[in-house]
Amino acid sequence: MAAAMKIALLAVAAMAVLSTASAATYNVGEPAGEWGFGINYGSWASSKQFIPGDSIIFKYSPQLHDVLEVSKADYDSCSAARPTTTLKTGNDVVALPATGTRYFICGIAGHCSAGIFFR
C-alpha cells in the first residue's frame, strides 16, 4: 500500500512539473517584441498557440503607449472608453490562466485605428 501511495505521489508531482514546464512567456510582437506601430499583431498571434499558464508581455515606451484590455465590442470599434484593465508600466505581464479570447488595444488616441491592437 505504501509503495502504491509513493507511485501516485510521484505521478502527481511529475504532472505538475510537466504542466509548469509547458507554460511559455511571449513578448507581444516578437521578434521586435515591442507594442507599437508597424507590427501585424494578427499575424503574430496566429503563429502562436497560447495555453493556460502562458504569459504575454507588452513592452513599450509608457510616454508613447499604454495597453487596455477591453470588451469585444470596444475592441471592434477601437473604443478606449470602458477598459476592464489599464496597463501603463511599459513592461506589463499578463497571465493567461484560462482558454478564451482576450482583447487589447492601445488607448492613446488614434493608435488602435492605426493598428495597435491584439487579440
N, C-alpha and C positions, 0 to 999 in steps of 0.2 A: 504494500500500500504506500509506504514512504517513497519507494522508487517511482511509482506512478505519479505521485504528487510532485516530485522533483522534475520529472519529464514534462508535466503540464506547466509548471512554473517556467521552465526553460523555453518551452514553446511560446508562452505568452511574452516573455522577455524578448525573444527573437523577433516576434511580430512587431513589438513596439519599436525595436531598433530599426527594422526594415521600413516601417512606415515613416519614421523620422528621417531616415536616410533618403527617402524618395522625395521629400519636400525640396522645393527649389526656390531660389530668390532671383527675380528678374528685374533688371533696370529697364524701366519703360523707355522704349525707343532704341534699345541697344542694337548695334554696337556703338552708335554715337552715345546712347544712354542718357539723353537729355530730353526733358519735357520742353518742347519749344517748336519753332517753325521749321518747315521743310522735311518733316518725317510723316510718312503714311502709317499712322497708328493702326489702321485696319489691317493692312498687310502685315505689320509687325505682330499683332495679336494673333492673326490667323496662322502664323508659323509656330505658335506655342500651344502646348496642351496643359492648361492650368488645372491643378488638382487641389482638393482641400489640403491645407497645410502649407501651400506655397505662399510666398510674399512677393509683392511688387514694390519697387522703389521709384519714386518720382524725384529726379534730380533736376534742379533748375535754379536760376537766379531769383531769389524772392523779391528783388526790386522790379523784376520784369514779368513774373508769372505767379500763379497760385494754382491749386488743384481743388476743384469742388466735386464732391460726389453728389449726384443728382438723380432724380427720377427719370424713367424712360421718356416721359413727356417733355421734361425740361431738357434732356439730352437731345431729343429730336428737334427741339426748337432753339437750342443753344441758349436757354434761359438760365441765368445765374441768380434768379430772384429767390429761390427756395432750396438752397443746398441742404442735404442731410448731413454733410460733413465738409468742413473747410480746412484745408491744409496750407500752411504758409512758410514752412521752415526752409524749403529748398532741398531737403533730403528726407522726404516723407515715406515711411514704410507703411504699407497697407497689407494686413494679413488677409488671406483668403481662406477662411475657415470652413466654407461650405461651397457646394456647386451652385451655379446660377450666374446670371449676367449682372454685372455692376457697371455703372455709368459714371464717367469722369469727364470734366471739361475744365478748361482754363477760364476763370471768371473775369479776367481783365477784358474790358470792352473791346469787341472785335476779334479777339483771339480764337474763340471757339469757331466762329464763322470762317476764320482763316485756316482752320484745320487742326487746332489743338484740342482734340477730343479723343476719347478712348473708351472702348467697352470690352 
